[in-house]
Each structure stands twice: as C-alpha cells, then as structure tokens.
C-alpha cells in the first residue's frame, strides 16, 4: 500500500488525466467507505473479525489489479468503490479486534505498535515505490514516467500484497457473547450516550475535512511546486513513514505519563506551525524537514485517541462505534479532495493548505474543550465538594 499510495496518482496523471479526476477517485473511494461504514459494523459482527479482514484485504488487492489491467476513467471509479468497501471492512474490524485481544496495561502500546509497524512497512514501500518505475522501465526499455512503467509497478505490488492475507488465516479472535452480539445492543448504547459519541467523533470529522484537502496530493505537491523526481519523493515519503512509525512507538509512554487526551492535544497543536512551513516554504529542504516533523506530531496521537474512544464504549457497541470512527475519518477524504482538485487547478496549493490549518486548529480546540478542560473542571468540582464536606 505504500507503493500504491505513492505511484497511483502518478499513474493516473501519466495516462493524460488531470488532478480533478484524482480528486474524484479519492472522493469515490472515501465516500463509499463513508456510506458503507455503518453496515460494515454489523457485517463484522456476522462474519467475525477474521473473515472481515480477509475479505477486506482481498477487495483492496482485486481493485488495484483491475485498475492496472483495464485502465480507464470508468474502471478507476468502479474499482475505487471496491477499494472503499475493502478499506471500510478492514478499518471497522481492526479496532475491536485489538481491543478484545489486549488488556488495559498494554492496550495503548498494542494500538500504537500496530500503527507504527504499518508506518515502518510504509517506509520500505515508499522507498521501493520511488525506484520501481525506473526498474520496470529498464526491463521495458522505456521511460520511467510512462503509463506502462507505472502500471507494471502497481501490478507487481498487487501480487506481492496477496502475501499479507496469509497471517490473517492464523488468527483466533475472541468471541462476543450472544447478548453482546445482539443487533439492538449498539442501538441501546447510542440512545444512552448520544452526547458522548458526538464529542468523540466531531473533532475527528473536522480533522478529516482538513486532511482530505492536502494529504492525498502530497506527491503531486512536491512534484509540481518543488519539481522533485519520483525517486526523491519516494525516498522522502519512506523516511516520513519511518519517522511517523517511531513517533507512534513513543506515544504510549507519553500517554502513560501525561494522559491520552493531553498527548492528542499537545502533539496536534505543535504540528500546525510545521504544516504552515511545509506548504509555504520558499525552499524544498525546509518544506521536507517540516513534512517529517509535522507528520510525526500529527499522527502519533492517532492510536492513542483510538484507544481512548474504544475504552469509552461497551464491547457490544465497539464494531459500530468503529464504523462511526471510520465514517468520520472518511467524510473529509470523500468530499475535500474533490474541492481541493478544483482549487489546485485554478489557484494552486496555497488556499488548500490555509484551509487545512484552520480545520486542524478548530479540531484541536474541540479535543481540549470536550475532554481536557472538562476533566479539569470535574476534578476541581470534586475537590471543592470534598473540601466542603471536610
């Protein structure tokens, strides 16, 4: 997937399409994941987490393979739907699976290690992806930026990604009781905790709206604004994935020391100046340095917050709440890339970066207001009551 995320945009552009189609494809995939997320939560309960993750992975692999074999705008859009379904199924199943197979002490470490391992793997994928078209072009005797080189590269990784299904075959997930699997259990939880769920989901939704404006286009940004070649961009993304993986592994001890929500608020707030420098720096090396720092800070809190959310809900509601989390994450990626593609064609990347900064700032304030500030107020109120009683 590291190779895919790096090369697919270049593959589409090499076929003569523009950034507007890229926005449409990202929107289609994310909108599918958004619409399907809630039904997928119930499907995970029916299939079980193991089968859900196997089918989700197969869907992603098939979608990539078909887009390579039959490249056209219509096929790209249709397979983006399949890709969105697969990603939704995987995303909904993974959080509850990790939750059910961990205890309180190691849970934050498990979520962070899972994400960190994914990022470290992305390091290898992005590095290989930067050179893979050149290697494929060497075999063909053509240019590394032609559609055939990109297509062969994506075809190779679609085949290689199939090996990722093998470990899933050996999983033995825990089973929920019949009462916990009741289709009415999540509904009961939602009815009693509507306000809590709104507070848990809303900041993620706003972050998603901002991220969807720029993150799907970072490879295009560094090619068009800073005129960097594929190997440089691939290496940059690779080191970025490794830096983010290290950050994810550092997050759990910080959460143990300072608190989960404190880590979320502080790390995301610190990332905003680097996001500004990344988007508006006059020099490539400054933008690249800011990219690494911003990527680490903004994303190291993700597994910490995911653990925080899962701990707030009952086992019977976790798959469905994971669906809502998936929906929140996909809303921005469903709508923002379409808007961003139009902005890029007409005004460049500047307005998209500015809007992202505003969205992130609003989300960070909500994290602080809903959880950190309220916790402090509750603690002060409790201490005041205890003093009065004494």
Secondary structure, 3 states (H helix, E strand, C coil): CHHHHHHHHHHHHHCCCCHHHHHHHHHHHHHHHHHHHHHHHHHHHHHCHHHHHHHHHHHHHHHHHHHHHCCCHHHHHHHHHHHHHHHHHHHHHHHHHHHHCCCHHHHHHHHHHHHHHHHHHHHHHHHHHHHHHHHHHHHHCCCCCCHHHHHHHHHHHHHHHHHHHHHHHHCCCCCCCCCCCCCCHHHHHHHHCHHHHHHHHHHHHHHHHHHHHHHHHHHHHHHHCCCCCHHHHHHHHHHHHHHHHHHHHHHHHHHHHHCHHHHHHHHHHHHHHHHHHHHHCCCHHHHHHHHHHHHHHHHHCHHHHHHHHHHCCCHHHHHHHHHHHHHHHHHHHHHHHHHHHHHHHHHCCHHHHHHHHHHHHHHHHHHHHHHHHHHHHHHHHHHHHHHHHC
